Amino acid sequence: ATGYVAISESSTVAAEQNDAARTYRDVLRDAYTAMERIEVPEILSSAHNAYKLGIEREQAALNDLLQYYTNYNIAIANRSALQLQEAGGHYEQAILTWDTYRAQLAAPAIGATFTLR
């Protein structure tokens, strides 16, 4: 993502921006494919699925961005921006779910305070 952001912020050349968006979209596709291969424990499936949804939305946004670079239709750029916002929401949900799980693991179990007499 940092490579795409750096180019999109510094370059006004559409071909460079297009190449950066295409490269980043391909990275996301590879990440999604790798995540599909992971066997996730049931307790973490919610976080895993939310993260995959984020990747899907981000890929869709980049596809729209690539289309925007060919015709400069503002509606397509707006749709891309909305999809990026939606992706961010999925990522935030995944992180929140993961953080909740880690907190539960770190908390002492209630039953551990009782001992046999």
C-alpha positions as CSV (number, residue, x, y, z in Angstrom):
1,A,0.0,0.0,0.0
2,T,2.8,2.4,0.8
3,G,4.2,2.1,-2.8
4,Y,0.8,3.0,-4.3
5,V,0.2,5.8,-1.9
6,A,3.7,7.3,-2.5
7,I,3.2,7.2,-6.3
8,S,-0.4,8.5,-6.2
9,E,0.6,11.4,-4.0
10,S,3.8,12.4,-5.9
11,S,3.0,11.6,-9.5
12,T,0.6,13.4,-11.9
13,V,1.4,10.9,-14.7
14,A,-1.7,8.6,-15.1
15,A,0.4,5.7,-16.5
16,E,2.4,5.6,-13.2
17,Q,-0.7,5.9,-11.1
18,N,-2.3,3.1,-13.2
19,D,0.7,0.8,-12.8
20,A,0.8,1.4,-9.1
21,A,-2.9,0.7,-8.6
22,R,-2.6,-2.5,-10.7
23,T,0.4,-3.7,-8.7
24,Y,-1.3,-3.0,-5.4
25,R,-4.5,-4.7,-6.6
26,D,-2.4,-7.8,-7.6
27,V,-0.8,-7.8,-4.1
28,L,-4.3,-7.8,-2.6
29,R,-5.4,-10.6,-4.9
30,D,-2.4,-12.7,-3.7
31,A,-3.2,-11.9,-0.1
32,Y,-6.8,-13.0,-0.5
33,T,-5.7,-16.2,-2.2
34,A,-3.3,-16.9,0.7
35,M,-6.1,-16.2,3.3
36,E,-8.4,-18.6,1.5
37,R,-5.9,-21.4,2.2
38,I,-5.8,-20.8,5.9
39,E,-7.8,-23.1,8.1
40,V,-9.1,-20.8,10.7
41,P,-10.4,-22.0,14.2
42,E,-14.1,-21.3,14.5
43,I,-13.5,-18.7,17.3
44,L,-11.5,-16.6,14.8
45,S,-13.6,-17.1,11.7
46,S,-15.4,-13.8,12.3
47,A,-12.2,-11.8,12.2
48,H,-10.8,-13.8,9.3
49,N,-14.0,-13.3,7.2
50,A,-14.2,-9.6,8.0
51,Y,-10.6,-9.2,6.9
52,K,-11.3,-11.1,3.7
53,L,-14.3,-8.8,3.0
54,G,-12.0,-5.8,3.5
55,I,-9.6,-7.2,0.9
56,E,-12.5,-7.8,-1.5
57,R,-13.8,-4.3,-1.1
58,E,-10.3,-2.8,-1.5
59,Q,-9.8,-4.9,-4.7
60,A,-13.1,-3.6,-6.1
61,A,-12.1,-0.1,-5.3
62,L,-8.8,-0.5,-7.2
63,N,-10.6,-2.0,-10.1
64,D,-12.8,1.1,-10.1
65,L,-9.8,3.3,-9.8
66,L,-8.2,1.6,-12.8
67,Q,-11.4,2.2,-14.8
68,Y,-11.4,5.9,-13.6
69,Y,-7.9,6.3,-15.0
70,T,-9.2,5.4,-18.5
71,N,-12.1,7.8,-18.6
72,Y,-11.9,10.2,-15.6
73,N,-15.6,9.6,-14.7
74,I,-16.1,11.2,-11.3
75,A,-18.9,8.8,-10.4
76,I,-16.4,5.9,-10.7
77,A,-13.9,7.7,-8.5
78,N,-16.6,8.3,-5.9
79,R,-17.6,4.7,-6.0
80,S,-14.0,3.7,-5.5
81,A,-13.7,6.0,-2.5
82,L,-16.9,4.5,-0.9
83,Q,-15.5,1.0,-1.4
84,L,-12.3,2.0,0.3
85,Q,-14.3,3.3,3.3
86,E,-16.2,0.1,3.4
87,A,-13.0,-1.9,3.3
88,G,-11.7,0.2,6.2
89,G,-14.8,-0.7,8.2
90,H,-14.2,-4.4,7.6
91,Y,-10.6,-4.1,8.6
92,E,-11.5,-2.3,11.8
93,Q,-14.1,-5.0,12.6
94,A,-11.5,-7.7,12.1
95,I,-9.0,-5.9,14.3
96,L,-11.6,-5.4,17.0
97,T,-12.6,-9.0,17.0
98,W,-9.0,-10.1,17.1
99,D,-8.2,-7.7,20.0
100,T,-11.3,-9.0,21.9
101,Y,-10.1,-12.6,21.5
102,R,-6.5,-11.7,22.6
103,A,-8.0,-9.9,25.7
104,Q,-10.0,-13.0,26.6
105,L,-6.9,-15.1,26.3
106,A,-5.0,-12.7,28.6
107,A,-7.7,-12.5,31.2
108,P,-7.5,-15.0,34.0
109,A,-10.1,-17.6,33.8
110,I,-12.8,-17.4,36.5
111,G,-12.5,-21.1,37.3
112,A,-8.8,-20.7,38.0
113,T,-9.4,-18.8,41.2
114,F,-11.2,-21.8,42.8
115,T,-9.2,-24.7,44.1
116,L,-10.1,-28.1,45.6
117,R,-10.1,-28.2,49.4
